[in-house]
Amino acid sequence: MAKNKKWFQKAVRDKPPYTLGGWNKKQSTSTRRRLALASRPKNWTLKHRRLSAARALQALANVTKDKRTGELAGRDASYFYELVKE
């Protein structure tokens, strides 16, 4: 486990921004996605902001031990990846 935690911390540290803007599994879907997108720098293009949010959410889904958090973060990541594809 320690190895995974170190890997995740290094990946997050190397690629700012470092947070998902208050994303929480107890929030509604629209609120979670709005906060994740709003946490990305405003001077980035919308496509870049969506891709960055998707990657951060996917990273969260991959490392969390909480099943519900993993499911929701994965769904939100898929949502942003689909928007990027369009």
N, C-alpha and C positions, 0 to 999 in steps of 0.2 A: 504494500500500500504506500509506503513512504516514497518509493520510486515514482509511482503515478502522481502523487501530490507534488513532488518536486518538478516533474515534467510539466504539469499543468501550470504551476506558479511561474515557471520560466517562460512558457508560451504566452501567458497573459502579460507578464512583465515586458516582454519583447515587442508586443503589438498593442500599443495603446489604442483606444481608451480602455481603461482597466475595469469598468463596471458596466452593468446593464441598467443603470438609472433607476434602481428601486424595484426591479422585476421581482415578483413574488408569486408563488404558486397559488396563493389564496385570492389573487386578483382576477377580474374578468379577463377573458381573452383579448378584448379590444384594448383594455388598459395595459396589460402586459406588453402587447406588441407596440403600443404607442410609446411606452416608456423605453423599451429596448431601442426603438428607432430614434427617439429623442436624445438618447445617450451618446449617439455618434456625433462627431463635429459637424456643425451646420455648413461649413464651407466645403464639405465633400459633396459630390454629386449624389443624387437620390439613389442611383444604382449602387454606388460604392457604400453608402450608408446602410442600405438593405443587406448587401453582401457581408459587411462587417458585423452587423447584428446577427445575421444567420450563423456566421462562424462562431461568434461568442456563445450563442445559444446552443449550438451543436457541441461545443467544447464542454459547456455546463452539463448537457445531457449525457455526455460520455463519461464524465468523472463523478457525478453524484451517486450516492448510495441510496438516496430517497427515490423510490419507484415513481411516485406521483410527479416529482420535480423533473425526473428524467423524461417521462412521457410528455409533459407539457412543454418543456424546453425543446424537445425533439419536434413536436408539432409546430411550435412557433418558428423553429429553424426551417422546417419544410415550407412553411407559408412564405417566408422571406426568400428562400431559394426559388420557389415558383414565380414570385414576382420579378426576380432578377432575370429569369429565363424569358419572360414575355418581351 
